[in-house]
Amino acid sequence: MRARAEFTVEPFVDGNPGPHVVAALDAVRLAGLEPDIGPFGTVVAGDAAAVIEAVAAMLAAARLAGATRVSLQVDFGA
C-alpha cells in the first residue's frame, strides 16, 4: 500500500525556513524519502510503512528544533 503525507511546520517565516523546518526536512530524508517542498506544504510519498516512519521522525525532529505546530494530512492508497 502506498501513502502520501503533506505537512506544514510552523512558525512560518517567508524566505527563512528556520531550524525547525530544516530539522523536519532532514528527518524525512534520513528516513529515505525525498520531500517535495511547495509554497503551502511539503509532500512525501511512498510505501505506507516508509511514510509513517518518516512522519514520526519528522514530528519528533520538528518539535525538538522548536516547532510550535505541525499540520499534517496523510492519504493511504495514494
C-alpha positions in Angstrom: 0.0 0.0 0.0 1.2 3.5 -0.8 0.7 6.7 1.2 1.1 10.4 0.7 1.7 12.8 3.6 1.5 16.6 3.3 2.8 18.7 6.2 3.5 22.3 7.2 5.8 23.2 10.1 5.3 26.4 12.0 6.2 29.1 12.8 6.4 30.0 9.2 8.6 32.9 8.1 8.7 33.6 4.4 12.2 33.1 3.0 13.6 31.8 6.2 12.7 28.2 7.0 14.2 28.2 10.4 15.9 25.2 12.2 12.5 23.5 13.0 11.7 23.3 9.3 15.3 22.2 8.3 15.2 19.5 11.0 11.8 18.2 9.7 13.1 18.0 6.1 16.3 16.3 7.2 14.3 13.8 9.2 12.3 12.7 6.2 15.4 12.5 4.0 17.1 10.3 6.7 14.1 8.1 6.6 14.7 7.5 2.9 12.1 9.8 1.3 12.7 12.9 -0.7 10.4 15.8 0.2 8.6 17.8 -2.5 8.7 21.3 -1.0 5.9 23.5 -2.1 4.7 27.0 -1.2 1.9 25.8 1.1 3.2 22.5 2.3 5.7 19.7 1.9 4.8 16.3 0.4 6.4 12.9 0.9 5.1 9.8 -0.8 6.0 6.1 -1.0 5.3 2.8 0.7 2.9 3.4 3.6 5.3 2.0 6.2 8.1 4.2 5.0 5.8 7.3 5.0 4.6 6.5 8.5 8.2 6.1 9.7 9.2 9.4 8.0 6.3 11.3 9.5 7.1 10.0 13.0 10.7 11.1 12.6 9.7 14.4 11.2 7.3 15.2 14.1 10.0 14.4 16.7 12.7 16.4 14.9 10.5 19.4 14.3 9.3 19.5 17.9 12.9 19.2 19.3 14.0 22.0 17.0 11.4 24.5 18.1 8.3 23.9 16.0 5.1 25.3 17.6 2.7 23.5 15.3 2.7 20.8 12.6 -0.3 20.5 10.3 -0.4 17.0 8.7 -2.6 15.2 6.3 -2.0 11.5 5.3 -3.7 9.7 2.4 -3.4 6.0 2.2 -3.6 4.3 -1.2 -2.4 7.5 -2.9 
